[in-house]
Amino acid sequence: MKDLVIDLEAEKAEILKRYRALLRASKSTLQKGDKKMIRKAFEMAVESHKDMRRKSGEPYIYHPIAVAQIAAEEIGLGTTSIVCALLHDVVEDTYVTLEDIEREFGKKVAKIIDGLTKISGVFDTNSSLQAENFRKMLLTLADDVRVILIKLADRLHNMRTMEFMPRDKQLKLSSETVYLYAPLAHRLGLYAIKSELEDLSMKYMERETYQFIKKKLNEKKAERERFIHDFIEPVKAALTSQGLHADIFGRPKSIHSIWNKMKKKAIPFEEVYDLFAIRIILDSTPENEKSDCWKAYSIVTDSYRPNPDRLRDWVSSPKANGYESLHTTVMGPRGQWVEVQIRTKRMNEIAEKGFAAHWKYKESSSDSGLDQWIHKVRELLRNPDSNALDFLDDFKMNLFSDEIFIFTPKGALIQLPSNATALDFAFEIHSDVGASCIGAKVNHKLVPLNYNLQNGDQVEIITSSKQSPKEDWLNFVVTAKAKAKIKSSLKEEKRKIAEDGKEILERKLKSLKITYNSDNIQKLTLFFKLPSSQDLFYRVAKGQIDLQDLKEFHTAERTVENKPQDKIDQEQVQNLMRSVKAKDSDILLIGEDMQKIDYKLATCCNPIPGDDVFGFITVSDGIKIHRTNCPNAAKLMANYGYRIVKARWTTQHELAFLTGLRITGIDDVGLINKLTTVISNDFKVNMRSITVDSDNGIFEGTIMMYVNDTEHLDNLIKRLKQVKGVTGVNRFDSAPAPIEKAS
Ligand code: MN
């Protein structure tokens, strides 16, 4: 940085230029006096950030201006939000206080800035309770959704300008982004931002795959554009002749969604057919919107044959996040399925900008699905004692899922996630109905509680006063609401039983002449390796701990270590952390200190040298090395950032690492023999196991073997592909191992 020559005059001019661009972007929402407010916020931000620079060397003020620009242009927010976006980092990073903000800009702005400052530490590396903090973040959402919208703009700009960050920071920000921010953007209906966040995360987390797909997309660009042109031509002509005005164009799918499809269907890039969708955006009037969309649908399907299974009507029943559109898939001129999305300009604005656009049109849709959703978030957050991590998991699932529509016996419409069961429906009606539910009638037929509801089902719930929530209900309900209610009711039940157990234990200890005091209860809890004294009482009440066990405790009592378990755990984590950090660098070098530092290669992703990796400190099992694209990585990084250690491979060739290949081909006499010859003779690789499936002449085998590094593996894959009859050789993304536990 010291050699950098900075032209301050030029910078000043650039800052002003960016500020004017921001004003242009917010023009449509500006009212009298707004410009003055924005100017004041801009000046305060410039002044308070004046000595700060970003990692790239640029003046810091570029960042808040850019965040404000995203808020105005891409989310469609108004003056208050623009002011808040400009000031979003001042209270946290400069001498400006919240009181200053309130004095200058009023209560509303101060409140939003306060929310933004509070959640800025959500993913601090030092914070061990990211999940709890995320919950706090959602609380502010229930307060004023603009806090989250500005936070999303902030995150988007940071992701867009991440190339100057150190690699570990990039990985951490990327995992949080796919884990939480992208689903949030999705739920708020910000499709464009959601896709960009996912693509940017993938760019850093799966560098090679990202570049590969990007290159492939570019290679076929001209061909694709010609196809789109030919496809659109007749539709355009027909729309015009029927008096409909429309914009019609091809929209490429995001790299991340293409990659998802490849993984989900296990197909190569070449077999992903829907690399783009055709979008028809109609000029319409409020009273003609619906009929115009269907008119356009009829025109499209006059030219191309539709797939009847792929019609989606979100015009009649919009999604919970406000999305409205008519989707169909038709057979294109070259025998290829093409998705067509039909919507009006208003619907399109809501689809792109989500929530804020919704407000703009609010007068026409005051009872929107989104309002209902925010109402639901509020309701959920009111439940104070659900475990923060569980809550996060349940909540996240609800963020992602698509919804179905279910009718009550009286014909009212209830929205549920697409995999919801009859019991979820019962809890959605009322928590008491859920708690006493014994069965349901779906379309007048009796079904069990775990029945999977289908779109359009009519459901009647059967209850009994004798019923109470059961532990196994948690295995099939999916809504966060039902889960939270069941958990809290089970907890209450357990608490009652534990109270009885406490009395029983008191009597039993008395008969053994052991004093009943908190110290002894603590020791007993530890002795039976239970998480809390409540669990101890509960087990006593359930008869799972008897007098004999207590006697054993009596004799062994002196040997029990007098330290609570979680304290020991934390110390262990910290000691390990220190032993790693005490090295010359804070990067864990894998391969050389194999003996000195206790680490293992995670079985969920089987890393081998050459893979991008990181270390994760576990309590009982030392340091685990994971691939950065391990299916568990995002969750670990997002929730336990403080336990992540940077890690890198050192060059060495004497060690061998377990990895797996999946080989497909045409079954031919001697194919296995040919494969194993290449593996063990030509490449001198040790195999641990081979499983082969042969079905109607199609061969599918998995081979687990020990290789040195990715280069070694890549060469082997190349050679195996050359074997006659082999059609595909792929490294497993992960072995079918159980999900890694965080402890
Ligand atoms: Mn910021």
Boltz pocket constraint, residues with backbone or C-beta under 6 A from the ligand:
constraints:
  - pocket:
      binder: B
      contacts: [[A, 63], [A, 88], [A, 89], [A, 154]]
      max_distance: 6.0
